[in-house]
Amino acid sequence: LAGDGYFLSDSEGTEWFSPDPALLAILKENNSRILDVIDSGNGSWLVVLPWTFFYNDGVSASLVARLQRFYAEQTTRHQAREIEVLRHNERMKQQEAWRQQQLQERAEQLRQEEASRCAEAEKRVLVRQQELEELRLART
């Protein structure tokens, strides 16, 4: 960093120092989210974070406008993508619910068919038993 400022990063963490109290406050507050720091040495500085940026009056208005537009576009794109993902997830939930309902309906249909086959088989057994009883009685 310009002047007597510095940046240290090691296995124990990150440490920032700047003689500019405004820059130092931003660096310390956003330590883990900082993507880049530009400190020009003439007193102007820019701190880039994932979804925003900080700057002082020394940064050109055209650069600030370009960064503001960039971040606005990225935010809009990110929000649109989040909505798309949420809609997709909702469709997947609906499809899964429909599949589960279809499986339950098919299982119920199979249970009813099996119950019907068993009832028919029981009827045949009863008819056969009755026929056998009639034959037994006819022989005696």
Backbone bond lengths (Angstrom), bond angles and torsions (degrees), N, CA, C in turn:
res aa  C-N    CA-C-N  psi(-1)  N-CA   C-N-CA  omega(-1)  CA-C   N-CA-C  phi
1 L - - - 1.452 - - 1.532 108.66 -
2 A 1.301 114.68 156.69 1.470 120.03 -176.23 1.523 111.61 -66.00
3 G 1.299 114.53 161.54 1.466 119.95 178.83 1.507 109.98 64.38
4 D 1.305 115.90 -132.35 1.458 120.63 178.71 1.521 112.23 -96.96
5 G 1.330 117.30 17.06 1.468 120.77 -179.30 1.512 111.53 -75.27
6 Y 1.354 115.98 158.78 1.451 119.83 177.71 1.526 110.17 -154.73
7 F 1.307 113.72 165.74 1.456 123.35 178.68 1.513 106.85 -138.70
8 L 1.330 116.81 126.14 1.458 122.11 177.06 1.524 108.30 -125.34
9 S 1.310 115.94 138.04 1.458 120.53 176.45 1.513 108.04 -143.53
10 D 1.336 115.97 125.24 1.457 120.70 177.39 1.517 108.88 -150.18
11 S 1.315 116.58 -168.27 1.464 120.58 -176.93 1.526 112.75 -64.44
12 E 1.312 117.36 -16.62 1.457 120.96 179.52 1.523 112.71 -92.10
13 G 1.326 117.41 -5.27 1.455 119.88 178.73 1.510 112.56 131.07
14 T 1.332 114.89 -160.85 1.454 122.05 -176.81 1.522 109.14 -126.73
15 E 1.304 115.64 142.40 1.459 120.31 178.11 1.522 108.43 -135.38
16 W 1.322 115.04 135.57 1.463 122.26 179.13 1.525 108.80 -119.50
17 F 1.314 114.64 149.46 1.461 118.85 168.23 1.520 108.08 -148.29
18 S 1.324 114.24 137.47 1.465 120.77 174.21 1.522 106.99 -145.40
19 P 1.321 117.47 142.29 1.458 119.32 175.88 1.535 111.44 -70.49
20 D 1.331 118.08 -15.32 1.469 122.40 177.47 1.524 108.08 -83.28
21 P 1.338 119.54 111.51 1.469 121.59 -175.42 1.530 113.09 -62.59
22 A 1.338 118.97 -34.17 1.464 120.83 179.29 1.528 110.08 -66.34
23 L 1.339 116.47 -45.87 1.460 120.59 178.53 1.524 110.38 -64.21
24 L 1.309 117.38 -44.19 1.459 121.12 -179.48 1.526 111.06 -59.77
25 A 1.321 117.40 -41.69 1.470 121.05 179.38 1.535 110.80 -62.14
26 I 1.325 116.95 -43.35 1.469 120.94 179.27 1.525 110.23 -65.47
27 L 1.317 117.00 -43.15 1.464 120.63 179.75 1.521 111.52 -60.93
28 K 1.310 116.55 -45.39 1.468 119.68 -178.65 1.529 111.71 -69.25
29 E 1.320 117.08 -39.95 1.469 121.58 -177.65 1.531 111.80 -68.41
30 N 1.318 117.19 -32.70 1.466 121.54 -174.48 1.519 112.84 -113.46
31 N 1.301 117.57 21.38 1.458 124.44 -171.24 1.525 114.00 -43.29
32 S 1.319 117.62 -53.34 1.470 120.35 -173.02 1.526 113.23 -78.19
33 R 1.332 117.97 -12.14 1.468 120.35 -176.48 1.526 113.24 -104.47
34 I 1.302 118.54 -2.01 1.468 121.52 -174.89 1.524 110.29 -70.09
35 L 1.333 115.11 128.30 1.467 120.69 175.38 1.526 111.24 -95.82
36 D 1.331 115.75 -36.66 1.459 118.93 -178.83 1.523 109.39 -159.43
37 V 1.326 115.18 151.12 1.462 122.32 174.67 1.519 107.06 -129.82
38 I 1.318 115.84 126.85 1.458 120.59 175.80 1.516 106.78 -116.15
39 D 1.305 115.48 115.08 1.459 122.07 -179.47 1.520 106.09 -122.84
40 S 1.324 116.29 106.31 1.466 120.35 -168.00 1.518 115.13 -75.50
41 G 1.277 119.85 -16.22 1.450 120.82 -177.51 1.523 112.50 92.10
42 N 1.342 117.36 -19.27 1.462 119.82 176.96 1.530 111.18 -96.14
43 G 1.330 115.32 11.13 1.461 119.81 178.64 1.516 113.43 102.37
44 S 1.317 118.45 -13.76 1.468 119.37 178.54 1.530 109.24 -91.67
45 W 1.340 115.40 146.03 1.455 120.53 -179.31 1.527 110.14 -150.10
46 L 1.334 114.06 158.98 1.466 122.51 -179.53 1.526 106.87 -143.59
47 V 1.313 116.56 133.06 1.464 122.28 177.29 1.529 106.91 -118.86
48 V 1.330 116.26 122.40 1.456 122.12 -176.93 1.528 109.88 -103.71
49 L 1.333 115.55 126.12 1.457 123.35 177.37 1.531 108.41 -117.83
50 P 1.317 118.52 170.16 1.460 119.32 -177.56 1.536 114.81 -57.59
51 W 1.323 119.57 -39.42 1.464 120.57 -174.33 1.514 113.98 -122.49
52 T 1.322 116.95 7.92 1.462 120.23 179.17 1.524 109.21 -162.93
53 F 1.304 115.37 -177.21 1.459 120.30 176.79 1.524 108.62 -152.70
54 F 1.307 115.47 159.19 1.457 122.61 177.01 1.525 107.85 -124.90
55 Y 1.313 115.89 149.60 1.464 119.69 -178.59 1.525 108.53 -155.78
56 N 1.327 115.52 166.22 1.464 118.55 174.29 1.527 109.17 -112.91
57 D 1.298 116.01 -179.47 1.462 121.09 -174.49 1.522 114.04 -63.78
58 G 1.311 118.52 -15.50 1.456 120.71 -178.41 1.530 113.76 -76.64
59 V 1.331 117.94 -14.00 1.467 121.88 -178.87 1.520 108.32 -80.19
60 S 1.336 116.96 137.32 1.468 121.03 -175.53 1.529 111.70 -63.38
61 A 1.320 114.91 145.48 1.467 121.50 -179.53 1.526 110.93 -62.12
62 S 1.341 117.64 -35.59 1.466 119.25 -179.35 1.528 111.23 -67.58
63 L 1.343 117.85 -38.21 1.461 120.23 177.02 1.519 110.26 -66.66
64 V 1.315 117.28 -42.96 1.471 120.96 178.28 1.525 109.72 -59.83
65 A 1.342 117.76 -44.23 1.473 121.44 -179.94 1.529 110.78 -62.74
66 R 1.339 117.04 -42.70 1.469 120.41 178.99 1.526 110.96 -63.61
67 L 1.330 116.82 -42.36 1.469 119.88 178.90 1.529 111.25 -66.85
68 Q 1.322 116.86 -40.26 1.457 119.70 178.10 1.534 110.66 -61.58
69 R 1.332 116.40 -43.22 1.466 120.73 178.19 1.537 110.16 -63.57
70 F 1.327 115.77 -45.37 1.464 119.88 179.19 1.531 111.24 -57.91
71 Y 1.319 116.90 -49.85 1.466 119.88 -178.63 1.527 111.53 -65.71
72 A 1.332 117.76 -36.85 1.472 120.47 177.11 1.532 110.00 -63.04
73 E 1.334 116.47 -44.26 1.470 120.27 178.64 1.520 111.14 -63.75
74 Q 1.319 116.62 -41.85 1.465 119.89 179.45 1.523 111.47 -65.48
75 T 1.321 116.26 -39.91 1.468 119.97 178.18 1.525 110.10 -63.71
76 T 1.324 116.87 -44.41 1.464 121.09 179.14 1.526 110.51 -61.96
77 R 1.333 116.25 -45.81 1.466 120.76 179.48 1.532 110.81 -62.60
78 H 1.328 115.87 -42.69 1.465 120.68 179.91 1.533 110.55 -63.44
79 Q 1.317 116.95 -44.88 1.460 120.28 179.54 1.524 111.46 -64.06
80 A 1.330 116.60 -41.10 1.469 120.26 177.82 1.531 110.09 -62.11
81 R 1.313 116.70 -41.06 1.467 120.86 179.20 1.523 111.02 -66.13
82 E 1.320 117.06 -40.59 1.467 120.16 177.41 1.520 110.94 -60.90
83 I 1.331 116.29 -42.38 1.471 120.69 178.28 1.522 109.68 -63.03
84 E 1.310 116.71 -43.02 1.468 121.51 178.48 1.532 110.89 -60.16
85 V 1.312 116.70 -44.33 1.465 121.06 179.48 1.527 110.40 -65.45
86 L 1.322 117.74 -42.87 1.468 120.76 178.54 1.524 111.11 -61.80
87 R 1.324 116.46 -42.69 1.476 120.13 177.97 1.524 110.91 -63.66
88 H 1.328 115.83 -42.43 1.465 119.57 178.03 1.532 110.17 -60.79
89 N 1.323 116.53 -46.99 1.469 120.02 179.64 1.519 111.22 -60.27
90 E 1.323 117.04 -39.24 1.466 120.72 178.73 1.527 110.38 -64.91
91 R 1.344 116.79 -41.52 1.471 119.63 177.29 1.527 110.40 -62.56
92 M 1.326 116.89 -40.94 1.466 120.30 179.13 1.530 110.73 -63.13
93 K 1.324 116.86 -40.68 1.475 120.53 177.50 1.521 110.15 -62.80
94 Q 1.332 116.97 -43.59 1.459 120.74 -179.89 1.527 110.52 -64.03
95 Q 1.325 116.57 -42.86 1.463 119.82 178.88 1.526 111.29 -64.05
96 E 1.316 116.59 -40.61 1.462 120.48 178.67 1.525 110.31 -65.37
97 A 1.325 117.41 -41.49 1.468 121.14 177.60 1.528 109.63 -62.46
98 W 1.336 116.95 -41.59 1.466 120.54 178.94 1.528 110.00 -63.81
99 R 1.357 116.98 -44.16 1.470 120.45 178.75 1.528 110.98 -61.14
100 Q 1.317 116.42 -42.43 1.466 119.58 179.17 1.528 110.93 -63.31
101 Q 1.317 115.71 -40.85 1.467 119.62 178.53 1.529 110.18 -63.94
102 Q 1.344 116.44 -42.44 1.468 120.13 178.23 1.524 110.78 -61.94
103 L 1.322 117.21 -41.87 1.466 120.79 178.69 1.524 111.32 -64.05
104 Q 1.326 116.38 -42.56 1.466 119.83 179.15 1.522 110.88 -64.91
105 E 1.332 116.47 -41.32 1.465 119.76 179.19 1.528 110.36 -64.96
106 R 1.339 117.33 -41.31 1.463 120.88 179.33 1.517 110.47 -66.59
107 A 1.324 117.42 -40.58 1.461 120.80 178.19 1.529 110.14 -62.74
108 E 1.318 117.20 -41.73 1.463 121.21 178.37 1.526 110.31 -64.88
109 Q 1.325 116.89 -41.03 1.467 121.24 177.92 1.533 109.83 -61.09
110 L 1.326 116.49 -44.53 1.466 119.89 179.26 1.528 111.35 -64.53
111 R 1.333 117.20 -39.00 1.474 120.60 177.55 1.529 110.43 -62.27
112 Q 1.322 115.81 -42.96 1.464 119.52 179.97 1.524 111.51 -66.37
113 E 1.342 116.26 -41.02 1.464 120.00 177.84 1.522 110.51 -62.83
114 E 1.334 116.53 -42.51 1.465 120.51 179.02 1.524 110.76 -65.26
115 A 1.319 116.59 -41.44 1.467 120.43 178.24 1.529 110.22 -62.95
116 S 1.310 116.71 -39.75 1.462 121.21 178.47 1.525 110.62 -65.43
117 R 1.351 117.49 -43.56 1.470 120.61 177.82 1.529 110.76 -62.47
118 C 1.329 115.98 -41.16 1.475 119.38 179.64 1.530 110.57 -64.65
119 A 1.326 116.30 -41.00 1.466 120.18 179.73 1.532 109.99 -64.00
120 E 1.327 116.98 -41.71 1.466 121.28 177.98 1.526 110.16 -64.01
121 A 1.321 116.24 -43.04 1.465 119.85 179.59 1.531 110.14 -63.47
122 E 1.322 117.19 -40.93 1.468 120.51 178.25 1.524 110.53 -63.21
123 K 1.322 117.04 -39.68 1.472 120.80 177.34 1.515 110.34 -61.41
124 R 1.353 116.01 -44.91 1.468 119.36 -179.82 1.530 110.64 -62.94
125 V 1.330 115.89 -40.38 1.469 119.55 178.82 1.522 109.72 -62.91
126 L 1.324 117.27 -44.17 1.472 120.37 179.97 1.526 111.29 -64.06
127 V 1.339 116.87 -41.78 1.472 120.57 178.20 1.523 109.39 -62.83
128 R 1.331 117.46 -44.21 1.459 121.75 -179.86 1.518 110.63 -63.90
129 Q 1.356 116.12 -41.80 1.465 119.26 178.08 1.530 110.33 -62.36
130 Q 1.319 116.04 -40.12 1.468 120.50 -179.98 1.534 109.51 -66.04
131 E 1.330 116.87 -42.36 1.473 120.61 177.81 1.521 110.64 -60.89
132 L 1.341 116.75 -44.65 1.452 120.70 179.07 1.529 111.65 -62.98
133 E 1.311 116.65 -39.72 1.470 121.34 178.70 1.515 109.74 -64.48
134 E 1.335 116.69 -40.66 1.465 120.54 178.86 1.533 109.94 -65.34
135 L 1.323 117.85 -40.73 1.467 121.03 177.99 1.520 110.91 -64.38
136 R 1.328 116.91 -41.29 1.461 121.79 178.81 1.519 110.39 -62.00
137 L 1.330 115.94 -42.54 1.463 120.09 -179.99 1.527 110.85 -69.43
138 A 1.301 117.80 -35.01 1.463 121.54 -179.39 1.528 110.60 -68.91
139 R 1.320 118.88 -28.51 1.466 122.56 -179.98 1.515 111.22 -77.10
140 T 1.289 117.10 -23.35 1.456 118.27 -176.15 1.478 112.97 -92.18
